[in-house]
Amino acid sequence: MAPRSLYTQSMAGKPEAVYELGMELDVDERAVVAHKLLASVHGEASDGDQVDVDAAWKDEIRRRIDEVERGEVQLVSGEESQARVRALLTELHQ
């Protein structure tokens, strides 16, 4: 029996059919489709939004650098930071 087209499937079957078709794509193509679908749900950020985000990150980076230069924070190695995160995640999953 030939598969039904997306047009003739019930509304409940459409998501599964789209998923199955999507799984025929390679990983890069699936990533593009996934991004477009999520953007359609959550709304794509405008250029103005990105400018605001970039400015906020610049302010945050400057604040963190200032804290380091004033000696207000204790720096740890990347390995130590990762170990702490792993320990916290392990604790949360218990």
Residue pairs with C-beta under 8 A, 6 or more apart in sequence:
4 13
4 17
6 14
6 17
6 18
6 21
9 17
22 30
22 33
23 30
25 33
45 53
64 73
67 73
68 75
76 84
